[in-house]
């Protein structure tokens, strides 16, 4: 039997067995919709985790250079940072010093005077970070209003501040361009808010960013300084060893220098999510295929006479096998398309509801429909067609002509 004959025979059976085909379509479309939705929600959670991780730790792959002192915190001098930055420019590596101070006092300048900004009892005291503008290329820092730091901010006498959402809430309804005063060992230094960070999670730190050079110039807080770098993923291990060697020899940081690798690519998270999703897909595939398999076996049993007549007119066992298998594949692929289309149609409102009400509700995340879920959904539909059509096709191929005619 030619291929077009098998296709016509499969479509003819689909037209004849409307009830069975409708039930099979409903089963397959429901199965594919559930699998696609589960994978899509898993992909949504993975996107949220990756983007949140990149906000707080760094994009792939971020290296952190620490030089622990006798007292514990990392200390890097201005001379060492100058040497590091000169070598990193030669290596074409993006980097930024990272100085942290936790015990810094602020007061807000108002038309009638100043008012102290008391620490938030829930979020705790604000952490002040002295960084370069390149930190925006190392970490994912979404801006709710204003701008991120720029290189010209290093030379301003008035420090420019980028504050987090939690600290911005302490500044009143319009925190953008608020004027603050920072308590330093010398005097109160006037600073200006030029940007408010969006996308903070409920567990995010109460943070303030200012230019590193301004922070060092005014001696804001204790000197706890490290250096963060972003390197290509393919060269991460080699760059780590090279930076560790330069820290000991060229930069004079001694053997105690440590270079830590932060997996901003979240390979562990992605691998775990992938395994869980595959396990869910396999379980649903086996569970949802059973009704379709039963319907296929019943259809072959009811078509014994028809199969025997086809054998009498020259159809071979492989012809019947391919015809029944092709019929199951057509029905499964149609049901898979319906299931994937239905999930895609509701994905926008559903993802919006989940992201607005979940733990990432306050995060400024860019979430898109994971097309991998659609591809895996169609793959599940094909697997269902093969699995549910294989056993009935084998029975049709092994059907005896004499028994079929007698039945």
Beta strands, then each sheet from edge to edge (+ up, - down):
strand 1: 62-67
strand 2: 94-101
strand 3: 106-110
strand 4: 113-116
strand 5: 127-131
strand 6: 143-146
strand 7: 159-163
strand 8: 179-183
strand 9: 188-197
strand 10: 207-211
strand 11: 225-230
strand 12: 257-262
sheet 1: 4+ 3- 8+ 9- 7- 10+ 5+ 2- 11+ 1- 12+
sheet 2: 4+ 3- 8+ 9- 6+
end
